[in-house]
């Protein structure tokens, strides 16, 4: 199993097989309550940072991000029912939704952020970030993506 654990404050822990899944795998997410006054359009230079580690060299990690808006949501991540993979046979959510879809809140998706609502539960994906992991004295690599 490939275990990806995102530490405090998110606490996501997703265990996936090394191979055999179709599509993308969910890594992590966060909820953000938008102020009642909204946010200004055209926000730039948002930085996401993550640390990837492996005891095996030669691995490449690719990632993308998306953002969707919900009229009703929960800060209790366990209540969201997040789909862990795109694969429509590899989780309890046997559908064609994207990895990261909060299955228990799908009726509340609306247009905004990077999504148009409807059946776009994760928003459109960003460009792909990538890093190659090398095995050295330290097996971690911290990367940042600025969009």
N, C-alpha and C positions, 0 to 999 in steps of 0.2 A: 504494500500500500504506500502511496505517496501521501504524506501528511503535511498539510500547509496550515500552520497555526499563526494567527495574527494575535499578538499579545494585547494587553491592556491599552486603551480602554475598549477596544472592539470585541475581543474575545472570540473571534471566529475560529473554528477548528473544523476543517473539511478533510476527510480521508477519501482518497480516490485511488483507483488502480493505476499503475504506471502506464498502461497502454490499453487499447481496445474500446475507448469511448469515442463517440462521434461528437464533433464540435468543441465548444469551449467549456471550461470548468470555472466555477465560481471561486473567487479568492477572498474577497472581503467587501464590505459596504459600510455605510454609515447613514444615519438619518440626520436631516438638517431641517429644523423648523424655520421657515421663511417668515420674517417679520410681517405684520399686517400691512405695513406700508410697501411691501415688496422689496425687490432688489433692483439696482440700476441695470439697464441692458448693457451688453458688450463687455462684461467682466473679463479681464485678461490676467495672465500670469498666475494662474492657480497651480500650486505645486502639490503633487502627491509624492510621498516617499515610502519606500518599502525596503526591507532587507530580505534577500533570498539566500539560502544556504543549502549546501549539498555535500555529502561525503564522496560524491562521484564527479569527476571532471568531465568536461565535454558537453555538459547540458546547456541548453539555451532556454531562457524564460522569455516568453512574449506576453504582453498584456495590453488591454484596452480598457477604457472606462466609459460609462454612460451615466446619464442622470434622467430621472423621470419625476413627475409631480403627481402627488396623490391628495385628494380632498380629505381623506381620513387615513390615518396611519398609526403605527404604534412604535414607541421607543423600546418596547420589550421585544428584542430580536427573536426570541424563541417563539413568539406568537405569529411571526410573519409567514412561516412556511416557505422559506427561500428554496427555490429549485437549485440544486448544486451543480447540475450539468445540463448542457444542451440536449444530450442523448435522450431520446424519448422512450428508452427502455431501461435505463440504468438508475432510476430513482423512483420514489413513490409517486412522483408527478409524471405520469406517462403521457406527455403531450409535447407539442412542438414549441413551447415557450422557451425563451432564452434562459441560460444559466443566470441566476441572480434575480429571477422574477419572484416577487413576494406573492406567492399563490393565494394566500388567504386575504389579500387586499386588492386583487385584480379589479373588482367592481368599482374601485375608487380612483383609478388612474384617470388623469385629465391632461390636456395639452400643456406643455411648458417645459422649461429646461432644454433637454436634447430630445424630447419626445412629443409626439402629436396626440397622445392619448389613444383611445380605441384599443387596439391589441398590441401597442408598443409599450410593454410594461417596464422596460429597462432604459428606454431612450436610445438614440442612435449612438453607435460606438465612435470613440475617438480614433485617431491614427494609432498604429501599433508601436509600442515601446518594446525594446528588446535588450537583453544583456546575456552574455555568455558567462557561465560559472566556471571558474578554474579552481582546482584543488591546490591550495597553498597551506601555509601554516594556519591561516584562518580560512574557514570555508564559507564566510559570509561576504556578500557584496551588497552595499546599500546604493540604491539608484533613485534618482529623482526624475520626474517628467514634468516639464513646464508647458502648460497649454494656455 
